[in-house]
Amino acid sequence: MARESVSSRRPVLVVVVLVMVVVVVIGAPAGANVVPLSQHSGIPMDLLSVAGGAVGAVLEAASQPTCSLILLSDGTASPSTIFKVISLVGMSTWRGCPWGAGVLEARTDGLDPNRTSTFLSQLVLQARRVRLGSWCVWVVVVSLDTTFLAAFAERSLKGRLLAWDTKLLVVTRLPLTQLHALLSSHWTFSMMAAVFLNLEPTFNHLRFGVFTYLPYTSRGAQVVKVASWTAARGLLIQDGLSFFIPKFSNFYGATVNVTALPFAPFWDELKGPGNTTVYTGSDYLMLMAVAGALNFTINVVPTDSWTEVTQRVEERVSFMATVYHNMLPERLQRFDYSWVYEYGSLDFSMAQPGLKQQWQGLYYPLSDVVWVSVLLALLAAPIVLIMIIRTSERRGGVDRTDGSVVVHQLTGMLLGQNLPRRLPTTSSCRILVMVWLVFGLIIGTVYRGNLTAFLMLPKYPPRAETLQQLVTAADRITMPPYGAEFKHFFSKSDSKVFQRLAELINIVPSIEVGLRQAIENKQAHLENRRYQQLRIAETYTRPDGSSKLYIGRESVLPGQAAWPIPHDAPYKAVLDRCLMAVIEAGLYEKWSKDLLIQAQMDSRTRKQQQREQQQTQENEETDSKSTIQSLTIIHLQGAFMLLVLGLAASGLTFAMEILLLCSTRKRYLFCFI
């Protein structure tokens, strides 16, 4: 039912118009290894006409009804033979080829190898267009020329003609030694789903052998004959074998090359006994689980940079880069990715904002509105009290009370000084004084409590937590060398924020340099969250558990991460299945949390030991278990500064009073004496 629904949506153009002939050029390469068929029992020169029945039998035994056919020839087959075979194959396998067939012919006679490679690249490009428009594809290559087959293997790999599920059938006639050498020397033939239909030398009848290359078996890499075909007996498959034996379900202990660089907590390198290298990290532990499931031995290929890590994957020297990589469109042009196993966050870290100036500590316990309200109350209460006193004095006929005395007494009550002694004893005055005393008690208690808390636990100013705040607060943003790809990616964004982010990004040699500069200067460092958490825990965590750096709440680039693998890697399916099993079991998160907790504990222990050693050297007798922090002159400098300002104001006022007194009595000399 699923295939029927897919085929109902397939464009009519793909279903019907897939039959095409592409003739690139005419000629024959010098020195080509062409073996004329007429040397054996009068067999005609056209190999395809001879192998038509065998090709149809193989495709019928191993194909699906929804597959299309792409037939590539080096020009040795005549057009009439090609269409005859297409018709024969269509009737026996696809019932008339409802999904179509593409026929591409490259006659490369008389051309130098460079032009041959160019024309073959054009042919592969045409064939790939057919593959991209089909549900599944069989590629049949017909050639007697080993040079042509080697060039096809190279160009099909670069042109991405074969996907991991594409089936390749090569029809040729080669001696077994040449056949084995050709199968083992090219990734297309050795790793992909490829079989060779090879004409075997006989005296009285035609016989074809079906060969495939198995890179990993219990006896090592070998060429296996899985079937044979004769006109009389048809196709005979060897017992227990199939045309496309799974090549990567079991590596039989073989060595598999991988590339990685230290990127804790995902991958890290430590020195073990005998100066050996010991690997650790969440990604390494996951690789070990995959290696145990697929039965292979890990070999880490030496690399010097992250560019070289992925370059070895592109060159297929390395099967995979087993370290967390963000999925970016630019990277997909160079390699593929495994199954997404991690949330690929890109976060920024900055230095903890500095404390506000300690001399302002007397002001910060109350907000601006509270201070203004207290000031207004201090101005309004004396006015009301003076009005009450004046009214009482007129009624009683007593001497008038000075207004400055009233202000002085109310200010003293607010600051917790003694009660007034010379104010009238009327009920209204007493009520006002009582209300003012309660008000002063509340304000004073709240202020003293907040002042104590502020001095002991200082409040940090606001810090950047989002991307918008980051590009506003930071003067410079650093990234490791691989950040050049992210800088280019952000610069092409339509968002002004990301464009500004790209302008601020600067490349530094390592995360250590970036974090150190973030502390020393007003800038940020952009890196993976877990990687930064580990580095901060190891290097920038104080003995009390606090840190000099913090990581912003909002991720700059929330995305996906996976392992880079070569384009169209045939082992992607088995690798993805193993990764999925590890993630679904919860092992990856468990490993990551354990590594981070261990790093934090080691860092705190190391810092504590360093602190104790320093205290021992300085002969300081302090209790390491004590958590009491004494207030220093830095905490209380505001009070001393207020005292100094008060003394200065008092002295200045005293000098002005003396000058005023002397000017009134005109005895300047006496005053100064």
Secondary structure, DSSP 8 states (H G I E B T S, - for coil): -HHHHHHHHS-HHHHHTT--EEE------TT-----GGGTTT--S-HHHHHHHHHHHHHHHH--TTEEEEEEE-S-S-HHHHHHHHHHHIIIIISS-TT-EEEEE---TT--HHHHHHHHHHHHHHHHHHHHTSSEEEEEEE-S-HHHHHHHHHHHHHTT---TT-EEEEEE---HHHHHHHHHH-HHHHTSSEEEEEEE--SSS-EEEEEEEESS-TT-SEEEEEEEEETTTEEEE-TT--SS--SSS--TT-EEEEE---BTTTBEEEE-GGG-EEEESHHHHHHHHHHHHHT-EEEE---SSHHHHHHHHHTTSSSEE-S-EE--HHHHTT-EE----EEE-EEEEEE------GGGTTTTTS-HHHHHHHHHHHHHHHHHHHHHHHHHHHHHT-----HHHHHHHHHHHHTT----SSS---HHHHHHHHHHHHHHHHHHHHHHHHHHHHHHS--------SHHHHHHH-S-EEE-TTHHHHHHHHHT-S-HHHHHHHHHEEE-S-HHHHHHHHHHTT-EEEEEHHHHHHHHHHHSB-TTS-BSEEE-SS-SS-EEEE-EE-TT-TTHHHHHHHHHHHHHTTHHHHHHHHHHHHHHHHHHHHHHHHHHHHHHHTT----TT-------TTTTHHHHHHHHHHHHHHHHHHHHHHHHHHHHHT-HHHHH-
